[in-house]
Amino acid sequence: MKCVVAGAGMIGLSCGIELINRGFEVCLIDPDSPGSRTSAGNAGGFGVTEIMPMAVPGIIGKMPRWLFDPDGPLSVRWRQLPVLFPWLWRFYRMSSAVQTQRIARVLASLLQQCTEDSRQLIGQAGLQHLLRGEGAMTVYQSKAAFEGDRLEWEMKQRHGIRIERLDARKVRELEPALSGVCGGWLMPQWFNTVDPYQLAAGLADRFRQSGGTIRRDAVQRFAITGKTVAAVKTSQLQNIEADMVVIAAGVWSKALCRQLGERVLMESERGYNATLSDPGIRLKRQIIFGEEKFVATNIGDRIRIGGAAEFAGLHARPRYDRCVRLVNIAKRYLPGLNSEQAENWMGHRPSTPDSLPVICRSGHYHNVYYAFGHGHLGLTMAATTAKLIGQLMSGAQPAMALEALHINRFS
Ligand SMILES: Cc1cc2nc3c(=O)[nH]c(=O)nc-3n(C[C@H](O)[C@H](O)[C@H](O)COP(=O)(O)OP(=O)(O)OC[C@H]3O[C@@H](n4cnc5c(N)ncnc54)[C@H](O)[C@@H]3O)c2cc1C
């Protein structure tokens, strides 16, 4: 069976390896080098504890303050608002207590598989040396913010996630580089990659060694016969025949889905980071700044400060001043941080309003499958997504109920 996968980010690469393991002949198509887009510069965290969606009760009330704060975690380019409106409306509807609890349950059942699936995929590719398992810590500078996030921590505990409440003294003992912190939470289950780009590149090598093909080209259109996609047509005017097609092109999947008659609520949630090559301090684990919702993490000998959510579409110029702001805020927590040598980056998180990915078979075409929309957790969920897609494509029973992840929730 010949399978074409559109996209060679973490999701496409993981699907490619899984499908080869299941006996498919696989061709990945990507206009860029494998793993070089959003999957390249992320924070490298396997956030297996992150069951809270972005839309939570009370978030709509906080948004105006964030939007007018240049150091705040959220920004919207106003020109983008009309395009964004359907997404925002659905986001608003997802922020009720009932929806938040429903989505957290789905995320919990997805995330509980991610540790084993990721370690297995990465181990099988011989890349276990790119993983570190030191956990993560969320820290707060104000008591109000610490208490204000209580719902999140209670919810995590209810779902059996191991967390440990820390006072200021304990935080300092665990992470001596931190300062001015009143408390936090330790999440020992997190693990990290030392470099997300190296990991993706390693998976691409493994995929090729196992017999897979990667073509540097872009899927543009589809050749359709009845309810079957018979071939994909590329920007280099190639007609690539396929028995099965997987759309795994991150945020760019939306345009491809439109051609297949699918409505998708997914927007680019642009995130920024600065990677400091001479940081002057060392962290023992990934740090999440609870108030501002961004992170500091070791990437090899460097430290990456990353986060922010900017809704500005796919084509607006990056605003790298946001990277400088992130570093300045990080210095409030990490006064020893040296930011003289910083490399700035922006990536497009493929974000759905319910924070759930799309993992399903198409309702329109029997040989088309979707694997995109992983928002903040694409690295974390890649291996499990691949396993679920492999199960669907082989006709096996998926490891979890997939109704909530179906593309038809947007129509
Ligand atoms: C600042 C930041 C920090 C993050 N931190 C984390 C983290 O710590 N942990 C975590 O789990 N996640 C994190 N994420 C999210 C994670 O990076 C994404 O969810 C993940 O990279 C999405 O992977 P993907 O393969 O779907 O998309 P991408 O990596 O964007 O890959 C999509 C691919 O599709 C290709 N493509 C585009 N158009 C076409 C076409 N027409 N035909 C074929 N191919 C096409 C693109 O070239 C690209 O290579 C972070 C994101 C950001 C921005």
The ligand as an ORCA input file, in Angstrom:
! r2SCAN-3c Opt
* xyz 0 1
  C       7.360     28.874     20.968
  C       6.834     27.467     20.865
  C       7.123     26.562     21.869
  C       6.608     25.269     21.816
  N       6.949     24.381     22.788
  C       6.475     23.110     22.741
  C       6.860     22.153     23.725
  O       7.668     22.423     24.601
  N       6.307     20.929     23.662
  C       5.425     20.559     22.683
  O       4.924     19.429     22.712
  N       5.101     21.428     21.704
  C       5.588     22.688     21.710
  N       5.239     23.581     20.750
  C       4.284     23.164     19.716
  C       4.933     22.287     18.657
  O       6.123     22.887     18.194
  C       3.954     22.090     17.484
  O       2.714     21.639     17.966
  C       4.506     21.067     16.515
  O       5.774     21.462     16.047
  C       3.565     20.867     15.342
  O       4.171     19.905     14.500
  P       3.631     19.666     13.050
  O       4.413     18.565     12.458
  O       2.138     19.540     13.090
  O       3.895     21.067     12.302
  P       5.239     21.676     11.646
  O       6.447     21.357     12.431
  O       4.939     23.103     11.382
  O       5.332     20.872     10.296
  C       4.413     21.051      9.244
  C       5.162     20.817      7.960
  O       4.244     20.891      6.865
  C       4.948     21.457      5.776
  N       4.013     21.948      4.770
  C       3.424     23.162      4.691
  N       2.648     23.234      3.574
  C       2.774     22.036      2.958
  C       2.220     21.500      1.767
  N       1.386     22.211      0.981
  N       2.564     20.244      1.398
  C       3.386     19.497      2.170
  N       3.930     19.962      3.322
  C       3.622     21.213      3.708
  C       5.781     22.565      6.426
  O       6.878     22.933      5.584
  C       6.227     21.887      7.710
  O       7.503     21.274      7.597
  C       5.764     24.879     20.747
  C       5.501     25.782     19.714
  C       6.036     27.061     19.763
  C       5.759     27.989     18.627
*
